[in-house]
Amino acid sequence: MIDTPQPRTIPGRAILAEVRDTYRDAYAATLQQHGTRMMVVRFAPTTHDTVWAARMEASRVSAEQKVRTFTALGATPDHIVVPDSAGISEIAGIIHRANDDPQVAGIIVQAPPPQPVLALLNEIDPAKDIDALGIFAPRTACATADGVVRVAEPYLPDARIAVVGSSGFVGSGVVTLLRQGGHDPMLFENGDDLRRLRDADVVLSTTGSPWLLTPDHIHPGHRLVVDSGFTPHPDGPRGDLHPDAAAQPQVVTPVPGGIGPVEMAVLAERLLHQRAAPELGAWRFHGLDTQHQTLTTVHDDVDHQLQHRHELQGREPEAQELGYDRNEENGLDLS
Ligand SMILES: Nc1nc(=O)c2c([nH]1)NC[C@@H]1CN(c3ccc(C(=O)N[C@@H](CCC(=O)O)C(=O)O)cc3)C=[N+]21
């Protein structure tokens, strides 16, 4: 009899399903009033560079997940595929037209874009920049970073927290969100000694380097390891954690089925905020229960807020009434 405790995995797909079900009625009400189109622009490789091709493949998988998620909510995705050799003015034209189109609620340009496109990200209308790609976006971090920190939240009190890949697009967002939450994470960059991860209680890995972390770095004392890497491979997508490392910690986010779907759940919420309920607070993950079931209790968080909002207005909540005026001032503190 083997008595090695099995790691418990955070069920990203169940979290996404729960968030989607919770928000569906609010979307249905909103769509009647506003129409909600969601633009996703991704690039297709035209060279034979295999590393670049793999990143474009991750971009394709993720764009298709976004299209599925938005469709399931009743929004209308525009999935635009542009060759990575396209001229800058063509891509600028796509962004500017989406900025000007009142039917478009959100614009996502898949990362990494070809180098010349980077500066264009700052031209996305900040009000539509739901993945916080441009420097003027009102949100602190991209949806992936947001998802990483939300999933980690129940494990953070009193934890020594390590962020691997701390200067990358996702990693830097994770660091910013942690600091806003009063945490002081240990930062790991390319070239740092990853064996120092042993000193951490919680490891948040955002490198996109497949199988970077091994049992040299990850051990059973780690309370939680979050793996936001996703690199397609013929045998199935690979995260930052080698499978032998993924078997070590007390709790881990799997690849696939972990942060990918959680990111979609964050985007679903952000799209709803854009159009319907800008004051609505965020869904939260409350940790795994002892039976190893899902437990975001997002229903409680969101239903409670919708209920509270309607009470302030002296009315019973009804799904068809959730098409809020975005400029409405209601004085709720939902933080
Ligand atoms: N602006 C921008 N934002 C991104 O968030 C972004 C990006 N660019 N560029 C590419 C990476 C990659 N990424 C993934 C998201 C979800 C899954 C996902 O949902 N994966 C499923 C598997 C899906 C399948 O295998 O078909 C899962 O993990 O269960 C994967 C990868 C987001 N990225």
The ligand as an SDF file (V2000), in Angstrom:
LIG
                    3D

 33 36  0  0  0  0  0  0  0  0999 V2000
   -3.3480   38.5590  -24.9090 N   0  0  0  0  0  0  0  0  0  0  0  0
   -3.1790   37.2850  -24.5540 C   0  0  0  0  0  0  0  0  0  0  0  0
   -3.8020   36.8250  -23.4600 N   0  0  0  0  0  0  0  0  0  0  0  0
   -3.6390   35.5290  -23.0980 C   0  0  0  0  0  0  0  0  0  0  0  0
   -4.2120   35.1200  -22.0960 O   0  0  0  0  0  0  0  0  0  0  0  0
   -2.8150   34.6500  -23.8710 C   0  0  0  0  0  0  0  0  0  0  0  0
   -2.2120   35.1820  -24.9870 C   0  0  0  0  0  0  0  0  0  0  0  0
   -2.3830   36.5030  -25.2960 N   0  0  0  0  0  0  0  0  0  0  0  0
   -1.4310   34.4040  -25.7860 N   0  0  0  0  0  0  0  0  0  0  0  0
   -1.3110   32.9760  -25.5670 C   0  0  0  0  0  0  0  0  0  0  0  0
   -1.4640   32.5870  -24.1140 C   0  0  0  0  0  0  0  0  0  0  0  0
   -1.8560   31.1310  -23.9090 C   0  0  0  0  0  0  0  0  0  0  0  0
   -3.0730   31.1780  -23.1390 N   0  0  0  0  0  0  0  0  0  0  0  0
   -3.9060   30.1030  -22.8380 C   0  0  0  0  0  0  0  0  0  0  0  0
   -5.1520   30.3120  -22.2750 C   0  0  0  0  0  0  0  0  0  0  0  0
   -6.0160   29.2780  -22.0580 C   0  0  0  0  0  0  0  0  0  0  0  0
   -5.6620   27.9820  -22.3880 C   0  0  0  0  0  0  0  0  0  0  0  0
   -6.6320   26.8970  -22.1290 C   0  0  0  0  0  0  0  0  0  0  0  0
   -7.7920   27.1460  -21.8450 O   0  0  0  0  0  0  0  0  0  0  0  0
   -6.2140   25.6450  -22.2290 N   0  0  0  0  0  0  0  0  0  0  0  0
   -7.0680   24.5010  -21.9550 C   0  0  0  0  0  0  0  0  0  0  0  0
   -6.8580   23.4280  -22.9920 C   0  0  0  0  0  0  0  0  0  0  0  0
   -7.4270   23.8050  -24.2910 C   0  0  0  0  0  0  0  0  0  0  0  0
   -7.0910   22.8200  -25.4160 C   0  0  0  0  0  0  0  0  0  0  0  0
   -6.1660   21.9950  -25.2460 O   0  0  0  0  0  0  0  0  0  0  0  0
   -7.7640   22.8940  -26.4530 O   0  0  0  0  0  0  0  0  0  0  0  0
   -6.7210   23.9540  -20.5950 C   0  0  0  0  0  0  0  0  0  0  0  0
   -5.6630   24.3190  -20.0540 O   0  0  0  0  0  0  0  0  0  0  0  0
   -7.4870   23.1610  -20.0760 O   0  0  0  0  0  0  0  0  0  0  0  0
   -4.4300   27.7500  -22.9300 C   0  0  0  0  0  0  0  0  0  0  0  0
   -3.5550   28.8060  -23.1530 C   0  0  0  0  0  0  0  0  0  0  0  0
   -3.4500   32.4730  -22.9750 C   0  0  0  0  0  0  0  0  0  0  0  0
   -2.6100   33.3180  -23.5420 N   0  0  0  0  0  0  0  0  0  0  0  0
  1  2  1  0
  2  3  2  0
  2  8  1  0
  3  4  1  0
  4  5  2  0
  4  6  1  0
  6  7  2  0
  6 33  1  0
  7  8  1  0
  7  9  1  0
  9 10  1  0
 10 11  1  0
 11 12  1  0
 11 33  1  0
 12 13  1  0
 13 14  1  0
 13 32  1  0
 14 15  1  0
 14 31  2  0
 15 16  2  0
 16 17  1  0
 17 18  1  0
 17 30  2  0
 18 19  2  0
 18 20  1  0
 20 21  1  0
 21 22  1  0
 21 27  1  0
 22 23  1  0
 23 24  1  0
 24 25  2  0
 24 26  1  0
 27 28  2  0
 27 29  1  0
 30 31  1  0
 32 33  2  0
M  CHG  1  33   1
M  END
$$$$
